[in-house]
Amino acid sequence: MLDNRRKFLQATAAAAAFARPILGANDRVQMAIIGTGGRGTLVHSCFAQYDDQVFVAACDVARDRLDQFVAKAGGKMATFTDYRKVLDLKDVDGVLITTPDHWHAPMMIEAVAAGKDVYVEKPVSNTIEPAQKMVEAVHKSNRIVQVGIQQRSWNHFQEAIKLLHDGLLGEITHSENFYANYMRPAVVDPTRPVPETLDWELFQGPAKRHSYSPTRQRGWRAYYDYGGGMITDWGVHLVDTSHWGMQADSKIAKMTSSSSSYLKTPNPDLEQTPTAFAITWEYDDFIMTFDNVELPNFAEPNFPLWGTYFYGQKGVMLINRLGYKIIPKPARGGPAIEAKSYLNPKGWRGDSTPEHVRNFLDCVKSRQQPICPIDIGYHSSMPCIIALLSVRNRRQYAWDAGANTAKPA
């Protein structure tokens, strides 16, 4: 049914796209949200900061959560449990997709085919082929797609990356990423009858079928079927910063390796990602890593040590959401670079999602490419998607450029 609908929408995409009027600078962008959980609610609140948008529809497979969202949002919205009915609405210009990861690809593909612009959360997908189909669909359309990797819109990230691109550290050989979490539910609930307010079949969608468990619904990020735990959740943000700094926005690692374990987890659910992992990606001109380890912070308690590190000839740079730090290497035959530390005065409250949303709305009107288009979102997600294969199958994977896929090495 989904395939037939997709073919129909693709056949009518051009007509739908050109039938919609071009929005002027003062026009309100009419939006719909698909997925009204925690992240959806937060991103919606960022849209709500701007007067040139309005949400006219909301969709969620959990009716109780949908009703709570609409009541909290305080606006009059049409409500649906089936996203396909949202895409049929002719008065919707753009769609915010904040569902579990396994739904990002089919929903975005159908949305652009229906003539909608899209703000889609990261990762673009949790499997390779759907992610590639997303890129193909956007390239065939004239739709604006912003991927929710909002650090691209963060001022101090932009400032730090420019320093790297200007050669501050000299040649950079390694980029390492650290973030301490494993994003697994502490207890797995037994299966039980599906709540009357939930469409469990639609929740699973393109994923493998399982009996209902509250853990699968609430803790979906930990499951390979629906997400990818820390590897794809925080991993995409960290990998994106590495790619950005290394000017690798269009590159895919030659080799992906990993070690992982279900430490301190009696009788682990192997359908979930592990509690500890170390991932390594090999590129033509640098090495990138990601470890979910907590680093001690004895030297400077006010500046956390998690984040993305760049190791160059002249020093080291650390970037995270609270700022960036430059640590010089001892000079050898020349002046050393200067130590520098920038701490975001807003702390965690300095989230750049409002700026990322603003960029999307501006691009919907101007038809210019957003700051994080589908191609960047794809290349920043792909290392994490391949890492999931490596971790789950305990194999090393090589990228086969001819076949455009990852294969066991």
HUFEN-V637297 format. One record per pair of residues at least 4 apart in sequence whose C-alpha atoms are under 6 Angstrom apart, sorted by the first residue. I is the first residue (numbers start at 1). GAP is how many residues later the second one is. Records with the same first field share a line. If there is no record, write none. Layout:
I: GAP ; GAP
This chain:
6: 104
9: 4 ; 104 ; 105
10: 103
13: 4 ; 100 ; 101 ; 102
15: 4
16: 99
17: 98
23: 4 ; 342
28: 24 ; 25
29: 24
30: 23 ; 24 ; 25 ; 62 ; 63
31: 23 ; 24 ; 61 ; 62 ; 63 ; 64
32: 23 ; 24 ; 25 ; 26 ; 63
33: 25 ; 62 ; 63
34: 25 ; 63
35: 5 ; 25 ; 63 ; 64
36: 4 ; 5
37: 4
40: 4 ; 58
46: 308
56: 21
57: 20 ; 21 ; 22
58: 21
59: 20 ; 21 ; 22
60: 6 ; 21
61: 20 ; 137 ; 138
62: 135 ; 136
63: 134
69: 4
93: 23
94: 22 ; 23 ; 24
95: 23
96: 22 ; 23 ; 24
97: 23
98: 23
100: 126
101: 24 ; 125 ; 126
102: 23 ; 24 ; 124
104: 4 ; 21
105: 4 ; 20 ; 25 ; 29
107: 4
109: 25 ; 28
111: 5
112: 4
117: 26 ; 27 ; 28
118: 27
119: 26 ; 27 ; 28
120: 27 ; 28
121: 26 ; 27
122: 26
123: 258
125: 6
126: 101 ; 259
127: 258
145: 228
146: 224 ; 226 ; 227
147: 225 ; 230
150: 202 ; 203 ; 206
153: 199 ; 203
154: 198
161: 84
162: 4
163: 5
164: 4
169: 143 ; 144 ; 145 ; 146
170: 142 ; 143 ; 144
171: 141 ; 142
172: 139 ; 140
173: 113
174: 112 ; 113 ; 114 ; 137
175: 113 ; 134 ; 135
176: 112 ; 113 ; 132 ; 133
177: 112 ; 113 ; 130 ; 131
178: 112 ; 113 ; 114 ; 128 ; 129
179: 113 ; 127
180: 112 ; 113 ; 114
181: 111
182: 48 ; 93
183: 46 ; 47
184: 38
188: 27
189: 26
191: 21 ; 22
194: 18
207: 18
214: 4
215: 4
216: 4
220: 6
221: 6 ; 7 ; 8
222: 6 ; 7 ; 50 ; 51
223: 4 ; 48 ; 49
224: 4 ; 48
228: 4
229: 44
230: 4
231: 4 ; 153
232: 4 ; 152
235: 4
236: 4 ; 144 ; 145
239: 141
240: 4 ; 140
243: 4 ; 5 ; 6
249: 127
253: 28 ; 29 ; 30
254: 28 ; 29 ; 144 ; 145
255: 26 ; 27 ; 142 ; 143
256: 24 ; 25 ; 140 ; 141
257: 22 ; 23 ; 139
258: 20 ; 21 ; 133
259: 18 ; 19
260: 16 ; 17
261: 13 ; 15
262: 12 ; 13
263: 12
277: 14
278: 12 ; 13
279: 10 ; 11
280: 8 ; 9
281: 6 ; 7
282: 5
283: 4
297: 4
307: 12 ; 13
308: 10 ; 11
309: 8 ; 9
310: 6 ; 7
311: 5
312: 4
314: 15
315: 12 ; 13 ; 14
316: 10 ; 11
317: 8 ; 9
318: 6 ; 7
319: 5
322: 21 ; 22 ; 25
323: 19 ; 20 ; 21
324: 17 ; 18
325: 15 ; 16
326: 13 ; 14
327: 12
328: 9 ; 11
331: 4 ; 5
346: 4
363: 4 ; 5 ; 7
372: 4
374: 4
378: 4
388: 4
389: 4
390: 4 ; 5 ; 6
396: 12 ; 13
397: 9 ; 10 ; 11 ; 12
398: 8 ; 9 ; 11
399: 6 ; 7
400: 4 ; 5 ; 6
